[in-house]
């Protein structure tokens, strides 16, 4: 049976180590901000080649905290792509700021630099590119656009753990970088989790304090913060799993290469992904989406939709973006199908998936 993502199988060889870690933490009775959290933060910072990493409760909190600690005026504008998960927009709104949508590049899942240029105003304080599907946005071009404009760069890295851009690891490129560690991510916990990276010591101290109810010393609260701490148990699990991130990413890249080389059907459009993309998802487009989905179901091939609505189409956000259109983002929403990308997919399964898609 083909699985979209089999986390149990992926982690099978380290299950015993993880179970022992959990038992040890239970016996120590140290569940909040235990030493395992700080060890994981150190290892993740080393992995990303950044000075600092701060664990938090989830990826949405990571983005919200990153925005809150900048102390921006209310309703300052944050430019985000119109094609992303709802969390990117929700974080901006929950931070008391205004999301401004920019369309993505043609045949690419990442934000368009030309669109960013058009959307910058005197109220723009942050540009927040999303490395969607593990494909890296054009960070250097974005930096040139915002240079000398007093605009922060916060990148949403929630689908790009381990991706490389011009020789540098994702997580080391923005003023602040934010990761979700949700179970289905390239590096995922066994529950909700997130982490923030930065090279700025002042921002590091503010983030570290903010995620712990504005406190570095118990009962001393120097700011109104969030209760958004990375669980000790989740940190221990992530410390085991990070050792296999690169090897699993290579498997994803191998699967994506097989799809790219062997999918040959003029009814299917393949997206352009960045060099060294880590393929959190491999998304194809087709105008006959319902028909292809029906065929995949019939052949027991799992699939996903990432994402079925662009930000301007989400029910709770429609009123924010009345009559606005983002045709390239909406095209992915309307026509996109995510193919199985489990790192342990067999060659037999891949051949079957491609055969079915090519016969469509």
CORDA-V77912 format. One line per field, one symbol per residue. ss: DSSP state (@ for helix, = for strand, . for the rest). phi: phi as a letter, one per 20 degrees, with the letter a starting at -180 (. if undefined). burial: b if it has 24 or more other ideal C-beta (glycine too) atoms within 12 Angstrom, else e. Layout:
ss = ???
phi = ???
burial = ???
//
This chain:
ss = ......@@@@.@@@@@@@@@@@@@@@@@...=..@@@@@@@@@@@@@@...=====..@@@@@@@@@@........=====....@@@@@@@@@...=====.=......=.@@@@@@@....=====.=.@@@....@@@@@@@@.....=====.......==..==......=====.............=====..@@@@@@@@@@.=..===..==.....=...=@@@@@@@@@@@@@@@@@@@@@@@@@@@@@@@......==...........====...@@@@@@@@@@....==......@@@.@@@@@@@.....@@@@@@@@@====.......@@@@@@@@@@@@@.
phi = .edfbdfffgdgfdgfffffffffffffmcedlfffffffgffffffeldfcbcfbfafffgfffgffffleggmgececffdafggfffffffemddfdecfeffmcedgefffggfefcfefcbdcfdefmneefefffffffegmdldedddedfccgnfcclndffoddefbcccedggefgdcedrfabbccadefffgfffgfffdlmcddgmddebeddebdffgfffffffffffdffffffffffffffgfedfcbfeddefedffmgdlgcddddbfdgfffgffffgeldfbbcccfcfgfefgfdgffcgmeccgffffffedeceegcggdfeffffffgfffffef
burial = ebbbbebeebbeebeeebeebbeebeeeeeebbbebbbbbbbbbbebbebebbbbbbbbbbbbbbbbbbbebeeebbbbbbbbbbbbbbbbbbebebbbbbbbbbeebbbbbbebbeebbeeebbbbbbbbbbbbbbbbebbbebbeeeebbbbbbbbbbbbbbbeeebbbbbbbbbbbbbbbbbbbbbbebbbbbbbbbeebbebbbbbbbbbeeeeeeeeeebbebbbbbbbbbbbbbbbebbeebbebbbbbbebbeeebeeeebbbbebbebbbbbbbbbbbeebeebbebbeeeebbbbbbbbbbbbbbeebeeebeeeebebbbbbbbbbbbbbbbbbbeeebbebbbebbeeb
//
